[in-house]
Amino acid sequence: MYYKQSNRILKITEPTLSFLFLGLLAFFSHIVSPTYEYMLLVFLVMIFSNRYGIYIAFLSLAESIVYTLVAGYVRGLPIPTFFYSLDQWGRWLFLFLVAVCCGAFSTGQRERYEDAHHINDELLSENEQLKETVGELNETRLKLKEKVLESDNQLSKIFHIFKALNHEQPEIVLDAGLSVVREYLNAKKTGIYYVGNSGKTLRLKLSSEHDTTVLPQTIFVESAPNVIRLALEKESALFRTREDPENAPVLVGPVVFKNEVRYLIVLNEIEFADVSSQNFELFVWLLKWMGDRLENAVDLYQANIDNRKFAGTDIFIASEFKHLLKIEKERKRVLNYPYVYFELPIAEQDLRTVDPVLKTQLREIDYVGYDMERYSIMILLPGTDEKYKPLIEKRLSDALSGKIGVIE
């Protein structure tokens, strides 16, 4: 331990006042002889050099020399003789040696002590950090123990998701994705929207509950909540923020394949307690796996498109259309998801004339088929209420009658 004084003014004031006091004592009393006076100068230089280090040592040396000159002047001694006297130079040299030795020793000890003190502080800090680390390791050990116990369940979920999505039919992949989201995230209202080719509209492709207030049939991206626009822009899963309206989805995740966002999964009426970090990561992986499986399924589906659609059109042959109708019937049974199906008999079979007319009247998610035996156009509208069937049927009939004859 050493004496530490952080006030620089006090460091300078102490030796100055000490030399001033010595001068007053020598001037007003005769108890201090010249020999004792010099010894007191040596003592003061040594004290302050030891006390404050090399810089104050030189200050004390300078003040002792000034003191000698002032004292000689007061006593009537000629000042120049001090600079020619070898004895005086010897005394000053001795004071210089005392100041340098004591100041250097003090500064060296001070630096060594500060180094040791700094090392000790570092050791104490490291000791505290080690204690905190040990505490964190114990907490981590307990958490890892819990995670190990949960790992089997998590692996089971991953396997179940991968197995559920492993289909070659894109529609079944979408059904499986919706079921998995409902099961693991406990979302009461979940919907899968198809992103139009223009990227400006979202069409409800599939939903767990038919509620147009929460899951509208069509969402225009330009006027959609911020969470939907950001999810489409950043191509990442996002939660609703305070900037979004209350009817905005709680969680939104895009399904990307072929480097484009083709579907958007929205979750509403979901408890945040059910969306743990693990479940959120599971949801992110689900989006990636759905994109991969849909890409593979679409590629396989398109590879045999000549066996599924009539050449040069997007009109399905009867067998493939009936397969799609069967999927919608199953969705109706399991999810109570509505659809509209009807047929329009036509007088001719030039489907390349019919196809562009229907495209202008139907959505991208709707299906059109043709029965060659009965000469009828089959229309399937997923997610459409039955009450709209007469209106849509009449509209399509009127549209077709302008291009091709419709059998009454």
C-alpha positions in Angstrom: 0.0 0.0 0.0 1.3 3.5 -0.8 0.1 7.0 -0.2 -2.0 8.2 -3.2 -3.0 11.7 -3.8 -5.1 12.5 -6.9 -5.3 16.2 -6.3 -2.4 17.8 -8.3 -2.8 21.2 -6.8 -2.3 19.7 -3.3 0.8 17.8 -4.5 2.3 21.1 -5.6 1.1 23.1 -2.6 2.4 20.7 0.2 6.2 21.1 -0.6 5.8 24.8 -1.4 4.2 25.5 1.9 6.8 23.3 3.7 9.7 25.3 2.2 7.9 28.5 3.0 7.4 27.5 6.6 11.0 26.5 6.9 12.1 29.9 5.6 9.8 31.8 8.0 11.1 29.6 10.9 14.8 30.3 9.9 14.2 34.1 9.4 12.2 34.8 12.6 14.1 32.5 15.0 17.7 31.6 15.5 17.1 28.0 16.5 17.8 26.8 12.9 21.5 26.9 12.1 22.7 26.8 8.5 23.8 23.1 8.9 20.4 22.1 10.3 18.7 24.2 7.6 20.5 22.2 4.9 19.6 18.9 6.6 16.0 20.0 6.8 16.1 20.8 3.0 17.5 17.3 2.4 14.8 15.9 4.6 12.0 17.7 2.8 13.3 16.8 -0.6 13.5 13.1 0.5 10.1 13.1 2.1 8.2 14.6 -0.9 10.2 12.5 -3.4 9.3 9.4 -1.5 5.7 10.5 -1.1 4.8 11.6 -4.6 7.5 10.2 -7.0 10.0 11.6 -9.5 8.0 14.6 -10.8 7.4 16.1 -7.3 11.0 15.2 -6.5 12.2 17.6 -9.2 9.7 20.2 -8.0 11.1 19.8 -4.4 14.7 20.1 -5.8 13.8 23.3 -7.7 12.1 24.8 -4.6 15.1 23.9 -2.4 17.5 25.7 -4.8 15.2 28.7 -4.9 15.0 28.6 -1.1 18.8 28.6 -0.8 19.1 31.6 -3.2 16.3 33.6 -1.4 17.7 32.8 2.0 21.2 34.0 0.9 19.6 37.2 -0.5 17.8 37.9 2.8 21.0 37.4 4.8 22.8 39.8 2.5 25.0 37.3 0.7 25.9 38.0 -2.9 23.9 35.7 -5.1 26.5 35.2 -7.9 28.8 33.6 -5.3 26.4 30.7 -5.0 27.0 29.7 -8.6 30.8 29.9 -8.2 31.1 28.0 -5.0 32.0 24.4 -5.3 30.6 23.7 -1.8 27.2 25.0 -2.9 27.3 23.0 -6.1 28.1 19.9 -4.0 25.2 20.6 -1.8 22.9 21.0 -4.7 24.3 17.9 -6.4 23.6 15.9 -3.2 20.0 17.3 -3.2 19.7 16.3 -6.8 20.9 12.7 -6.1 18.5 12.5 -3.1 15.6 13.7 -5.3 16.4 11.4 -8.2 17.1 8.3 -6.1 14.1 8.7 -3.8 11.8 9.9 -6.6 12.8 7.0 -8.9 12.5 4.5 -6.1 9.0 5.8 -5.2 7.8 5.9 -8.8 9.1 2.3 -9.4 7.5 1.0 -6.2 4.3 2.9 -7.1 4.2 1.3 -10.6 5.0 -2.2 -9.3 2.2 -1.8 -6.7 -0.2 -0.5 -9.4 0.7 -3.5 -11.6 0.2 -5.9 -8.7 -3.1 -4.1 -7.7 -4.3 -4.3 -11.3 -3.4 -8.0 -11.5 -5.2 -8.6 -8.2 -8.3 -6.7 -9.5 -8.2 -8.8 -12.7 -7.9 -12.0 -10.6 -10.9 -10.9 -8.5 -12.8 -10.1 -11.6 -11.9 -13.4 -13.2 -12.9 -15.1 -10.0 -16.3 -13.5 -10.0 -16.7 -14.3 -13.7 -15.7 -17.9 -12.9 -18.4 -18.0 -10.2 -20.9 -16.7 -12.6 -19.8 -19.1 -15.3 -20.1 -22.0 -12.9 -23.6 -20.9 -12.0 -24.5 -20.5 -15.7 -23.0 -23.9 -16.4 -25.2 -25.4 -13.7 -28.2 -23.7 -15.2 -27.2 -24.9 -18.7 -26.7 -28.4 -17.4 -30.2 -28.4 -16.0 -31.6 -27.0 -19.2 -29.7 -29.4 -21.3 -31.0 -32.2 -19.2 -34.5 -31.0 -19.9 -33.8 -30.6 -23.6 -32.4 -34.1 -23.7 -35.6 -35.3 -22.3 -37.5 -33.3 -24.9 -35.3 -34.2 -27.8 -37.1 -37.5 -28.5 -40.4 -35.7 -28.7 -38.8 -33.0 -31.0 -37.3 -35.7 -33.3 -40.6 -37.4 -33.4 -42.3 -34.1 -34.5 -39.6 -33.6 -37.2 -40.1 -37.1 -38.5 -43.9 -36.7 -38.5 -43.7 -33.4 -40.4 -41.3 -34.8 -43.0 -43.4 -37.9 -43.4 -46.7 -35.9 -43.6 -45.3 -33.7 -46.4 -43.8 -36.5 -48.4 -46.4 -36.6 -51.2 -46.3 -36.3 -55.0 -49.6 -34.4 -55.2 -49.3 -30.6 -54.5 -52.8 -30.4 -53.1 -52.1 -33.2 -50.6 -48.9 -31.4 -49.6 -50.9 -28.3 -48.8 -53.4 -30.3 -46.8 -50.6 -31.9 -44.8 -48.9 -28.6 -44.1 -52.2 -27.1 -42.8 -52.7 -30.1 -40.5 -49.2 -30.0 -39.1 -49.5 -26.2 -38.4 -52.8 -26.7 -36.6 -51.4 -29.6 -34.6 -48.1 -28.2 -33.3 -48.9 -24.5 -33.1 -52.5 -24.8 -31.9 -53.7 -22.1 -34.2 -57.5 -22.0 -34.2 -57.7 -20.2 -37.5 -55.1 -21.0 -40.2 -55.1 -20.3 -43.8 -53.0 -20.9 -46.9 -53.1 -18.2 -49.5 -52.0 -18.6 -53.1 -49.8 -15.7 -54.3 -51.0 -14.6 -57.7 -48.5 -14.4 -60.6 -48.6 -10.6 -60.4 -47.7 -10.7 -56.7 -50.4 -8.2 -56.0 -53.2 -10.5 -54.8 -53.5 -13.4 -52.4 -56.3 -15.9 -52.9 -57.4 -18.1 -50.1 -56.5 -21.6 -51.1 -57.2 -23.6 -48.0 -58.3 -22.8 -44.4 -59.0 -24.6 -41.2 -62.1 -22.5 -40.5 -64.3 -20.7 -43.0 -64.4 -17.2 -41.5 -64.2 -14.4 -44.0 -63.7 -11.8 -41.3 -60.4 -13.4 -40.2 -59.5 -15.2 -43.4 -60.9 -13.2 -46.3 -61.1 -14.9 -49.7 -58.9 -12.2 -51.4 -56.2 -10.0 -49.9 -54.7 -7.2 -52.0 -51.1 -6.8 -51.1 -51.1 -3.1 -51.5 -53.7 -2.7 -48.7 -52.6 -5.7 -46.6 -51.3 -5.4 -43.0 -47.7 -4.6 -42.7 -46.8 -8.1 -41.4 -48.0 -9.7 -44.7 -46.2 -7.2 -46.9 -42.9 -7.6 -44.9 -43.2 -11.4 -45.0 -43.6 -11.4 -48.8 -40.8 -8.9 -49.2 -38.3 -10.5 -46.8 -39.4 -14.1 -47.5 -39.3 -15.0 -43.8 -41.7 -15.8 -41.0 -42.8 -12.8 -39.0 -45.0 -12.0 -36.0 -47.6 -9.3 -35.9 -46.3 -6.0 -34.5 -48.0 -3.0 -32.8 -48.2 -1.2 -36.1 -50.5 -3.9 -37.5 -54.3 -3.7 -37.0 -56.0 -6.1 -34.5 -57.4 -8.3 -37.3 -54.0 -8.9 -38.8 -52.6 -12.4 -38.6 -50.6 -13.2 -35.5 -47.9 -15.2 -37.4 -47.2 -15.2 -41.2 -44.8 -17.5 -43.1 -44.1 -17.6 -46.9 -43.6 -20.9 -48.8 -40.9 -20.4 -51.4 -40.2 -22.7 -54.3 -38.6 -22.0 -57.6 -37.2 -18.8 -56.1 -40.6 -17.3 -55.7 -43.2 -17.0 -52.9 -46.0 -19.1 -54.1 -48.0 -19.5 -50.9 -48.5 -17.7 -47.7 -49.5 -19.4 -44.4 -51.3 -17.1 -41.9 -52.1 -18.1 -38.3 -54.6 -16.3 -36.2 -56.1 -16.8 -32.7 -52.9 -18.4 -31.5 -51.6 -18.4 -27.9 -48.0 -17.0 -27.7 -47.3 -19.6 -25.0 -47.6 -22.3 -27.6 -45.1 -20.5 -29.9 -41.9 -21.5 -28.1 -38.5 -20.9 -29.8 -38.5 -24.6 -30.7 -42.0 -24.5 -32.2 -41.1 -21.3 -34.1 -38.0 -23.0 -35.5 -40.2 -26.0 -36.4 -42.5 -23.6 -38.2 -39.6 -22.1 -40.2 -38.4 -25.6 -41.2 -41.9 -26.5 -42.1 -42.0 -23.6 -44.5 -38.7 -24.8 -46.1 -39.8 -28.4 -46.3 -43.2 -27.4 -47.8 -41.3 -25.4 -50.4 -39.1 -28.3 -51.3 -41.9 -30.9 -51.4 -44.1 -28.6 -53.4 -41.4 -28.0 -55.9 -40.8 -31.7 -56.3 -44.5 -32.4 -56.5 -45.1 -29.7 -59.1 -42.2 -30.9 -61.2 -43.5 -34.5 -61.1 -47.0 -33.2 -61.8 -45.8 -31.1 -64.7 -43.8 -33.9 -66.1 -47.0 -35.8 -66.8 -49.1 -32.8 -67.6 -49.9 -34.1 -71.1 -51.7 -37.0 -69.4 -53.6 -34.6 -67.1 -54.7 -31.7 -69.3 -55.8 -31.2 -72.8 -53.1 -30.0 -75.1 -52.7 -26.3 -75.4 -55.1 -25.5 -72.5 -55.3 -25.5 -68.7 -58.4 -27.7 -68.8 -58.1 -31.1 -67.0 -59.2 -34.4 -68.4 -62.1 -35.9 -66.6 -60.2 -38.5 -64.5 -57.7 -35.9 -63.2 -60.5 -33.4 -62.5 -62.4 -36.0 -60.5 -59.3 -36.7 -58.5 -59.1 -32.9 -57.6 -62.8 -33.0 -56.8 -62.2 -35.9 -54.4 -59.6 -33.9 -52.6 -62.0 -31.0 -52.2 -64.7 -33.3 -50.9 -62.3 -34.6 -48.3 -61.4 -31.1 -47.2 -65.1 -30.4 -46.9 -65.5 -33.5 -44.6 -62.4 -32.9 -42.5 -62.2 -29.1 -42.4 -65.7 -28.1 -43.4 -64.0 -26.1 -46.1 -66.6 -25.1 -48.8 -66.4 -25.5 -52.5 -68.6 -25.1 -55.5 -68.9 -27.7 -58.3 -71.1 -27.6 -61.3 -71.1 -28.5 -65.0 -71.9 -26.6 -68.2 -72.8 -28.6 -71.3 -71.3 -27.2 -74.5 -72.2 -27.8 -78.1 -68.7 -28.1 -79.4 -65.4 -29.5 -78.3 -62.9 -26.7 -79.3 -61.4 -26.3 -75.9 -58.7 -23.9 -77.1 -61.6 -21.4 -77.7 -63.2 -22.1 -74.3 -60.0 -21.9 -72.2 -59.2 -18.2 -72.6 -62.8 -17.2 -71.9 -62.8 -19.2 -68.6 -59.4 -17.8 -67.6 -60.9 -14.3 -67.6 -63.8 -15.3 -65.4 -62.1 -17.6 -62.9 -59.4 -17.3 -60.3 -56.0 -18.8 -60.5 -56.9 -21.3 -57.8 -60.0 -22.6 -59.6 -60.1 -25.8 -61.7 -61.7 -26.5 -65.0 -62.3 -30.0 -66.5 -63.9 -31.5 -69.6 -65.9 -34.7 -69.9 -65.6 -35.9 -73.4 -68.4 -38.5 -73.0 -71.0 -36.0 -71.9 -69.6 -32.9 -73.7 -69.7 -30.8 -70.5 -67.3 -28.3 -68.9 -66.7 -29.1 -65.2 -66.0 -26.2 -62.8 -64.5 -26.5 -59.3 -64.2 -23.4 -57.1 -62.3 -24.1 -53.8 -63.3 -22.0 -50.8 -66.5 -20.6 -52.4 -69.8 -20.8 -50.6 -72.6 -22.7 -52.2 -74.9 -19.7 -52.1 -72.8 -18.1 -54.9 -73.2 -21.0 -57.2 -76.2 -19.8 -59.2 -74.6 -16.4 -59.8 -71.3 -17.8 -60.9 -72.9 -20.5 -63.0 -75.0 -17.9 -64.9 -72.0 -15.6 -65.4 -69.9 -18.4 -66.9 -72.8 -19.6 -69.0 -73.2 -16.1 -70.4 -69.5 -15.7 -71.0 -69.3 -19.0 -72.9 -72.4 -18.3 -75.0 -70.6 -15.4 -76.6 -67.9 -17.6 -77.9 -69.4 -21.1 -78.1 -72.9 -22.5 -78.0 -74.3 -23.7 -74.7 -76.8 -26.5 -74.8 -80.0 -25.5 -72.9 
